[in-house]
């Protein structure tokens, strides 16, 4: 299996703290040297291990924001 390379270009915020020092974060991440995308996933405190997450292009994030703003919570 090919090695997965990533670089967190910018930390945008923590959504929640989880047990064991993990945190669900929104970051701008470059995967395998590609253009950075918005990334929402759980990370350990050293940002060496990660959980499953979702990666969004800028247009997808804008659409998600529109959808979230339309929801009454």
RODO-2510 file (C-alpha; in nm, 4 decimals, decimal comma):
residues 73
     n   res          X          Y          Z
     1     x     0,0000     0,0000     0,0000
     2     x     0,1291     0,3483    -0,0863
     3     x     0,2363     0,5772     0,1946
     4     x    -0,0149     0,8471     0,2849
     5     x     0,1507     1,1865     0,3203
     6     x    -0,0222     1,4885     0,4666
     7     x     0,0610     1,8376     0,5840
     8     x    -0,1726     2,0494     0,7928
     9     x    -0,1380     2,3910     0,6293
    10     x    -0,3741     2,5743     0,8645
    11     x    -0,5712     2,4782     1,1739
    12     x    -0,9162     2,6368     1,1528
    13     x    -1,0632     2,5157     1,4800
    14     x    -1,1588     2,2370     1,7160
    15     x    -1,5200     2,1182     1,7087
    16     x    -1,4957     1,8835     2,0068
    17     x    -1,2481     1,7205     2,2418
    18     x    -1,2686     1,3435     2,2567
    19     x    -1,1419     1,0848     2,5021
    20     x    -0,7760     0,9869     2,5011
    21     x    -0,6515     1,3272     2,3886
    22     x    -0,8146     1,3153     2,0460
    23     x    -0,9978     1,6150     1,8984
    24     x    -1,2365     1,6629     1,6067
    25     x    -1,0869     1,9476     1,4027
    26     x    -1,1419     2,1474     1,0873
    27     x    -0,8097     2,2010     0,9098
    28     x    -0,6725     2,2933     0,5701
    29     x    -0,4720     1,9842     0,4701
    30     x    -0,2535     1,8944     0,1727
    31     x    -0,2776     1,5210     0,0972
    32     x     0,0098     1,3581    -0,0956
    33     x     0,1429     1,6967    -0,2086
    34     x    -0,1846     1,8039    -0,3699
    35     x    -0,3649     2,1361    -0,3344
    36     x    -0,4890     2,1812     0,0255
    37     x    -0,8549     2,1037     0,0968
    38     x    -1,0789     2,1535     0,3976
    39     x    -1,0670     1,8487     0,6187
    40     x    -1,2902     1,7497     0,9113
    41     x    -1,1696     1,4519     1,1179
    42     x    -1,0410     1,3341     1,4561
    43     x    -0,6703     1,3722     1,5298
    44     x    -0,4544     1,2577     1,8181
    45     x    -0,2834     1,5311     2,0183
    46     x     0,0414     1,5014     1,8171
    47     x    -0,1379     1,5013     1,4770
    48     x     0,0392     1,1774     1,3828
    49     x    -0,2703     0,9538     1,3932
    50     x    -0,6103     1,0309     1,2477
    51     x    -0,9596     0,8900     1,2366
    52     x    -1,1976     0,8706     0,9437
    53     x    -1,3036     1,2056     0,8124
    54     x    -1,4276     1,4074     0,5206
    55     x    -1,2299     1,6264     0,2815
    56     x    -1,4046     1,9095     0,0985
    57     x    -1,3070     2,1395    -0,1868
    58     x    -1,3805     2,5106    -0,1252
    59     x    -1,7029     2,4978    -0,3308
    60     x    -1,8236     2,1933    -0,1365
    61     x    -1,7550     2,3683     0,1939
    62     x    -1,9498     2,6747     0,0758
    63     x    -2,2454     2,4530    -0,0161
    64     x    -2,2256     2,2736     0,3192
    65     x    -2,2325     2,6110     0,4954
    66     x    -2,5441     2,7066     0,2982
    67     x    -2,7124     2,3795     0,3947
    68     x    -2,6209     2,4172     0,7621
    69     x    -2,7445     2,7768     0,7674
    70     x    -3,0807     2,6600     0,6294
    71     x    -3,1316     2,4081     0,9105
    72     x    -3,3199     2,5193     1,2188
    73     x    -3,1402     2,3831     1,5242
***
